[in-house]
Amino acid sequence: MKGWRWLAPAFVVLLVVTGWPIGRGIWLSLHSAPLTNPDARTFVGADNYADVLTNREWWLAVATTLVIVLVVVALQLLIGLAFAVALRRLTVLWPVTRVIVLVPFALLAVVSAVVWRDAVTTGFAVEWFELGEVGPVGKLVGVTVGELWRGTGITALILLAGLLRVPSSLLLAATADGATAWQRSRRVVLPAMGPAIAVATTYRALDTFRILEGPLLVDEPGASIRTAPLLVWDTTFSSLELGLGAAMSMVLLAIMLLMAAIMVPLFRVRRVV
């Protein structure tokens, strides 16, 4: 009970800051609310949700977003782990290197999206790989690479924090028992890094799932490849259907909560199979 006394103020602030927008979004999603005529708002119940859940374009956009999340997070974990191991060995320049790897994350997402979009469409990637006309798929790959580049540094630092938690005594004991480098990594290092891996995976998956700036920059009229956040943006600010856009946002929130509920227990396991 004493702990709750200290947590209560923060919990109340968090409840107000998050509860009010979510409650407002749910209420708005139950109405037909054209942005051009706020006075024409009418209660439609679950009709907006029915439209979203039966919309093939919506589920294709969700599937596209999930593919981007899977590719980006998997690569960020692999590259971030390699960076974490390298950063741990840099004992002299460690303060500088830890700042440098955060530079991409400190940039605005729209900046990295523009840089990598241009790299794939008109820049060095076109010359190196002789891409020619990349089309919407190539542009989406470009902004996906931009998201990968932007988030790898913060992922590496989170994994580095987990790597520093590995007791040296365990590694020495495993070495004395004749364990190979692979066995030490699989049975000692990775299990000890479990909480850090869970944090990095969940954080980057949820952050990548809401990717908007890059897809918005490469969106073209009639393009068939769209992400779910981009579809929410178009519905709200292009079609001016505020109620339907709110329903899409609530469905996205439910999907993200489901992702978190699956990933946190999955990656917090203390052993590696």
N, C-alpha and C positions, 0 to 999 in steps of 0.2 A: 504493500500500500504506500510506503514511503516513496518508492520509485515513481508511482503514478502521480504523486504531488509535483514532482519535478517535470514529468512528461506532460502533464495536463495543459499548461500554456501552449507548448509547441503543438500538441494534438489539436487544440481548439483552433489555433491559427491555420494549421494544415487543413482542418475540416472546412473552415470558412473559405480559404483560398481555392481549394479544389472542389468542395461540395457545391458552392454556389454556381460556378460555371457549368458543372455537370448537370445540376438540377435544372438550370436554365436551358441547357441544350436538350434535355429530355422533354421538357415542357414545349419547347419550340418544335421538336420533331413530331409532336402529336398534332401539329397544325399545318394547314396549307398557308404559307406565308410568302407571297411574292414580294421581292425586295422593292419593286417599283411602286407597290401600293400597299403600305402597311395596314391601312384601314380595312383591307379585304381579307384579313386573316380569319380563317375559319377552322374549327376543330374537326379533324378527320380521323382521330384515333390512331390505329395501327396501320392505316393505309400506306403511309410513307415507308414503313418498315416492310410491308408486303411488296411494294414496288422495288425496294432495294434488294431484298432477298430472292426475288424472282427475275432479277435483271442479269442476263448473261454477260453483258459488258462489265458489270460491276465485279462479278466473280473472276473474269479474265484479268481485270485490273488487280484484284487481290492476289491472284496467282502470280502475275508478273512481279508484284512487290515482294512476295515471299521468295521467289527465285533470286531476286536481287539481294534480299537479306541473307539467304543461305550462302550465296557465293561470297558476298562481302565479309560476313562474319567468319566463315571458315578460313578465308585467306588472311584476315586480320589476326586470327588466333595463331596461325602457323607463322606468319611473318613477325607478329608481335612477340611470340615466344623466342624466335631467333634473336630479335633485337634485345629482349630481356636478358638472355644469356650473355650476349655481347656487352651490354651495359654493366652487368655484374662484374665483368672482368676488367672494366675500365676504372681502375682505382684512382688514377691521377686526375683525369678530366671528367669525373662523374658529375659534378654540379653543372658543367657546361652542356654535356651531352643530354642530360635529363631535360634541360630547357629547350635544346634544339629539336628534340623529337616531338615537342609539344607545339612547335611553330605552325605546322599545318592545321592542327586542331584550333589554334587561336585565330586563324583566318576565318572570315565569313564563309559560310557554306556556298553562297552564290559565287564567291570569288574562285574557289577551287573548281566549282562546276563549270564556270566560264573558261578557265584555263584549260581544263581537260577536254571540254567540248571542242574548243578551237584546236587543241593538239590532235584530236582524232579527225576533225573535218578538214582543216586547212594547215595544220602545223607539222611538227616533226614526225608524228606517227604516220602521216600520209606518205612522207618521203621515205621513211625507213622501211615501211612494209608495203609500199605501193598500193595503197588502199583504193584510190580512185573515189568514186561516189559511194559514201558509206550508207546513206539512207537513214531512216529513223532508228533502225536496229543499231547501227554503228554509233549514232549519236547517243543512244541510251547506254551503250557500252562505255562510251567516253565519260558520261557523268557518273556511271557506276564506278569506274576506275577512280574518278575524283573523290567519291565518297570513301573508297578503300584507302586512298592516300591520306585523306583528312583524318580518319579515325584510327589508323594503325599506331600512331605515336602514343595516344592515351591508352590504347589497349596494351602496348608494350609496358607502360609504366605500371598499370594495374597488375599485369603478370609478374613484373619485376618485384612488386611488393609481396606477392605470393612466393616468389622464388627465394626472397630473403628470409622467409619464415621456415625454410627447410633447415632443420638442425644439422650442423656439421657432424655431430656425433653419430647421427643415423647413417650418413654417407660413409663415414669412416668404418662403422660397424659392418655395413653392407660390403664394403671393399675387403675388410678382413675376412668376411665369410666367403669371399671368392665370387661375389656378384659381378657380372659384366656391366659395362656402361649402360647398355640397353635395359638390363634388369634393374639397375639403380634408378634409372629414369622412370621406368614403368611402375615399380613397386614402392619407391620412396619419394621421389621428387613430385611426380604428378599427383599422387594422393594428398600430399602435404599442401599442394597448390590448389586443391579443390575449391575452397571458398573464393580465391581470386579468379579462378577460371569461371566460376558461376557468376560472379559480379561482372566480369568482362563480357561474357557471352550474353547475359541478359540485358545489360546496359546497351551494348552495341546493337543487338538485335532490335530492341525497341526504338533506339534512336534512328537506325537505318530504315525501319518500317515506315517512319513518318517522312521519308525523303520527299521533298517537294521542289526545292529550288532548281535542281538539275533537270528533272523531267519537265518542269515548267519552261525552262530555257530552250529545250529541244522539241517542245510540242509543236506539231504541225496540223493544220486543218485536215481532217480525214485520216489522221494517223491512227493505225490500229493498235499500236503499242502504247499503253498508258498505265500509270500506276494508280493505286487507290487514292492516295492523297491528292493527286492531280485531278482525278475525277470529282472528288469532293470540291476542290477549288472551282472547277468549271461549272459544276451544278450550282454552286452558291453565287459566284461572281460573274459568270458568263450567262448561264440560263436564268439567274436571279431567283432561283427556287430555294429560299432560305430554309423552309421546313424540311424539304427533301435533303438538302445538304446537311442539316442537323441530324437527320436520321442516319445518313451515311457516316457521319462523325461518331455517333453512338455505336454503330456496328463496328467501326474501326477500333473504338475503345474496347469493346467486348473482345475482339480478336486479340488485341494486345494483352489484355488481362489473361486470356486463355494461354497465350504464348508464355507469359511470365509464370503462370501456374504450372506449366509443363516443364519449363527450363530450370527453374530454381531447384525443385526436388531432384531433377535429373542430374544436374551438374554439381550438386553439393554432396554427392555420394563420396565417401572417403576411400574408396578403392577403385582401381582400374581393372575392368574385366578384359 
